[in-house]
Amino acid sequence: MIPTFSQRLAEVSGYFANGDHHLGYRRLLDAAIETSNFTIYEHTLEFCNWYDEASNGAEKAQLTEKVNELLSKIGNGYTDRQVSHEARLSAENISKRYASGNFSLSSMTVKLHPSQIIGLVGENGNGKTTLLRILYGELKPDTGSISYRFTMPQASPYGKKSFIAFVPQRPSAWYGSLMENLQFASTYTGFKGRENHLWTEMIIARMGLRPYRDYTWGRISSGYKMRFELARTIITKPEVILLDEPLANLDMLAQQIILEDLKFLAQSRSMPLSIILSSQQLYEVEKVSDEVIFLQKGVARYQAIKQQEEDIPARLVLEMETPASRGQLQAALEAYGLEKISFNGGIYILYFGTGTSLSSIFGALGSSDLPVKYLRNISVSSRRFFDA
């Protein structure tokens, strides 16, 4: 359940009080953006300027005072708005076959609701990008239908495109400064003059781009180029975002921050995003996704991960790294319902029969004294569909 706005403000205050300043800072900006109030934006950017210059040496009491003062203004400037929970994107029985080659995307259905993140996973060449391009309207499916339902329906298909955004894996080069490009994108949202500047600065701050305002394409790392693409997308206020491998060129920390940010943005009370995210970073994507679609040779094999976790008593499947041999594992775990072992030279996948508990396997491994470098329960993870 999405917290109320007052609960969100209390969370932000708690983050700062506990010393989680980086998280609190991002969530504070989220709260300010939700107000859609340009006077609040001015106050928030003043805080950002102070924070950049003084936070490293500022006394905790002064930071707390500044944060609580701004939170009070944000709370007073926010007006709750009702958001429909009907699906924004509905694709029914869509399929696509390419004339050359043997690949085809088999009939599948996708429904994307406000505040929902759908993870799209699978090995390369299994149809992830094809599916995203169909949903975006860049490719026409051979069968099936796609419908959109946005907050402000437009008369033409071109009008609808302003509410859905597609971010490719390899963004195109841009010219001029980062700030100039984002201000230009902001004009598509209808912002001019002071409002254009404030809205652009808020998104720049939210995406961690303040030090790079004057940078050009050649001066920015690949990770910050992706942040720029996300900023340029968010600045136009889409309702649906389709992301094709946004984590591909990011380090581990940057991946986690981007995913956390996407989850926070999706859960906005007044401006919730609907997101489909394709990635090879399986575990990280599953952490933030409400549903996961696993594509294998164009066939969807797995959906509704949270429903599976709650409603379906899954059989135990473990991923394990150990220098122990297959025979040693077999001997230690055979009495606990071990049915199959898959091995790729580094990682074992262990499949157990119905009724085997994770705690019993922990006990068996402990009593056998087998060395374990890594162990993960993948019983409800689409990882179990990959070969070891």
N, C-alpha and C positions, 0 to 999 in steps of 0.2 A: 504494500500500500504506500502511495506517495505521501510523505509528511505534509502537514499544513505549513503555510508560509511562516507562521510564528514558530513552529517547531524547527523549521530550517534556520531561522535567525538564531534560535537558541543553540543549534548545532554549531553554527559559525562561532558564536561566543565561546562555546566549549572548546573548539579546536584551538583558538588563540590562548585560552586559559591554560590548556594542557601543553602548550609549546609547539603544537602542530601548525606552525605559522604558514607554511607553503600551502597546505591543504585549506586552511582557514581563509587565506587570501583569495584562492580561486573560487571558493564557495561564496565568499563575500561579494565578489564580482558577479557571480551567477544571480545572487539575490538582487543586486542593484539593477542588473539588466532586465530582470523580470518586471520591474516597476514600469518600464517604458516611459520614464519620467526624466526629461532632460535636465531639470534642476538637480535631481538625484545623481545623474551622470556627472555633473559638474562637481558636486561634493565628493563623489567617489574618486574622480581623477585627481582632485586635490589631495585626498588621502594617499593615492598611489604615488604621487610626487613626494610626499612626506615619507612614505614607507621606503621608497627607493633610496632616499638620501640619508635617512636617520635610523631605520629599523635595526641595523647591525649594532649600533651603540646606544640605542634608546633604552631607557629603563622600562621594565615590564609594566609598571603601573601606568606609564605614559601611553604605551601601546594599547593597553586594555581600555584606557579612557578614550583614546581616539577611535578604537573599534566600536565600543558601545555607543559612542556619540553618533557614528555613522549608521550603525544598525537601527538606532532609534529613528533617524531620518528616513531610512529605507522602509521601515515598518509603517511609518506614517504616510509614505508616498505610494504604498502598494494598494491596488484595488483588485480583489479576486475576480477572475473571469472564468466562466464556464466553458469547458472544452468538450466537444463531442467525442465519444469513445468508439464511434463507428470506424470500420476499417478505412484507411486512407487509400490503400492500394489493394486491389483484389485481382489476382490472376487465376483464371479457371482453366484447368486442363490444357495448359500451353505446351507446345512441343516445337522443335526446330531441327531440321535435317539439312546438312550441307551437301551441295551437289557433288563436290569433290571430297574424297576421303570417306572414311567409314563412321565419322562421329555423328551422333544425333542426341538431342536433348529430349528425353521421353516426357510423356504427358505428366504434368505436375501442377499443383495448386499452391498459391502463396497468398496469405492474408496478413497485412501489416497494419497494426493499430497505433494510435498515438502512444507515446512513451515506450514503445516496444523496440527491442533490438533483436534482430534475427541474425545469427551467425551462419555464414555460408562456408563450409569447409570441404576439403577433398584434395586429392593430389592434382598436380598441374595437368591441364589438358582434359579435365573431366566436366567442363561446362560452366564453371563459376562465372567467368566474364561474359559468356554468351547469355546466361540467365539475367545478369545485371543489365546488359545492353537491351534485352527484350523488355524488361520492366521499365527501363528509362524511355523506351520508344525509339531507340536508335536502330533496332532490328525488329522486323515484323515476324511474329510467330507463324508457323505453318498451320497450326490448329489452336483453338482456344480463344479466350478473350481476356482483355485487361481493362479494368475500370478504375477511376480515381475519384475520391471524394474529399475535397479540400474545404478549408474554412470559408474561403471566398471563391466559389465556383466561377470559372471564366467561360465565356461563350465559345471560344475557339480552342483547338488543341494547343496552339502556341501560347495562349494565356495560361493554360494548365502547366506548361513546362516551367513557368516561373516559380512553381511550388514544389518542384522535384529537381534534385541536383544529383549529378553523377561525378564522382571524383576518381579519375583514372589512377592506375598505379604509377605511371610516369607523367607527371604534370609537364605541360609545355612551358618553355622559357617565356619570361615576360620582360618588358623593358621599362626603364625608369626606376624610381624607388619603390620600396614596399608600401610606404604610406600613400604615394600617389596612386598606385594600383588599387589599393583598398578603398580609397576615397572615390575612385572612379566606379568601383563595384557598388559602393553605397548609393550612388545616384540612381541605380536601378531600383532601389527600395523607395525612392522618392525623397530622399533626404538632400537638402541643399544648405549651403552656408554653415551657420553655427551647428545646426542639428547634424549635418553631414560629418563635421569635424568631431563632435562629441561621440556620435555612434561609432565612427571608425576607431577612435581612441579607446573606447570601451572594449571593442572586440580585439584590438591589438593587445590591450592589457590582459584580457581573459585568456588569450592564446600564448601568453608569455613572449610577445614580440616587441615589447617596448624598447629594448636596446638596439633593435634592428630597423627602426623606422626608416632610416635613410639608406639602408643597404640596397644594393641591386642584386639581380639574379646570381651573378658570378661570385658574390661575396658570402652567400648563405649556404650552409651545409644542407645535405639532402634531408636531414631530419627537420630542419626549420623550413625547408621548402614545402614539406608536407603540412607543417603547421600553418604556413601561409595559405596553402590551398584550402585547408579547413576554415581558416579565417575568412577567406574570400567567399567561401560557400555560405557560412553562417551569417555573414554580413547582409546577404540578400534575403534573409528570413525564409528559407524553404521550410516545408513541412515534412518532406521525405528526403533522406540523403542515402544514396547508394555509393558505398565505398569499396573500391577494388584494390585489395592488398595494400592498405594504407600503412601497415607496419613493416613492410618489406625492407626498407632501408634505415630502420630505426634501431638504436641500441636497446638493451633490455629495459633500462629505466624509462627511456622515452616511450617505449611501447606501453608500459604500465600507466604512465601519466596520460597518454592519448586515450587509452581505453577508459580510464577513470573519468576523464573529461567528457567523453561521448556518453557515458552512463549518466553523469550529472546533467548534461544538456538534454538528454532524452526525457529525464524525469522532471523537467520544468513544469510548474503548475499551470502557468498561463501561456507558455510557448513551447509545449512538448514536441520534441522531434520524433520521427519514426525512422529507424535506421536499419539497413541491411549491410552487413559487414563481411566481406570475404577475406580470408586470411589463411596462411599456413601455420600461424601461431595458435594451435588448436586449444591448448589449455587456457591461455589468456583470453581467447575469444569466448570460450564457454563460461568463464567467470562472470562476464558482463551480459551475456545473451539470455533472453527469455526463451528463445527457441533456437535450435540448431538444425540446419539442413545439411546432410552429408551427401555429396554427389559422387557417384562412382560410375564412370562410363556413361554419364548423362542421365543416370537414374537416381532419384532421391530415395535414400535408404533410411533416413533418420530425421525425425522432427519432434518438436515439443519436449525438449529436454527436461524442463521443470515438471511437466505433467508426468513424465516417466519416473522422475525421482520420487514424486509423491504418491503415485497411484499404482505403479507396476513393481512387484517384487522381483527385481532383476537378479539373475544369476551372477555370482561373484567372478569378476575378471580383474586380474592384477597385472600391472606392468612392473618389471623388476630388473634391476641391474645387479649382478653378483658374479664374482669369479668362480663360483661353484659350477660344477658340471650338470648337464641335464640329468644324469643318473643320480647325482646327489639330491637334486630337487625332487625327482620322482620318488626316491626313497623316503625323504622327509615329509612329503605332502600327500602321498598316495592314499594314506588312511583317512585323509580329510576331503575326499571327493574330487581329487585332481583328475580331470578327464583328458586334457590336451595341453601340450607345451609347444609354443611357437618361438623360434629363435632366429635372429638375424646376424649373429656374431657378436652382438654387444648387449642387446636387450631381449629379455624373455617376456612372452605374454602367457600367463597361466590362466586356464579356464577350469572352473570348478562346477560341480553339479549343484542342483537346487538344494538349499538348506545349509550350505557351508557359510559360516560367518567369518567376518574379517578378524574378529578377536581370536578365533580358534587358529587362524593362520599365523597371527602374531605369536601365539603361544608355541605353535609347532616350530616356527623358525627360531624362536628364542631357545627352546630346549634342544634343538639340533645343532646349535652353535654355528650355523652357516653364516658367512660374512655377507651382509647386505649393504650395498652402496646407495641404493635408491629403491623406493617402493611406492606405487601409487594405485589407488583403487580406481579403475576405469570402467566399472560395471555399467554406469549410465553415461559414459563419455563416448563420443563418436570415434575416439582413438581405437576402440576395440574393433572397428571395421577395417582399420589399416593392417597390413601385414606387419609382423614384429619388426 
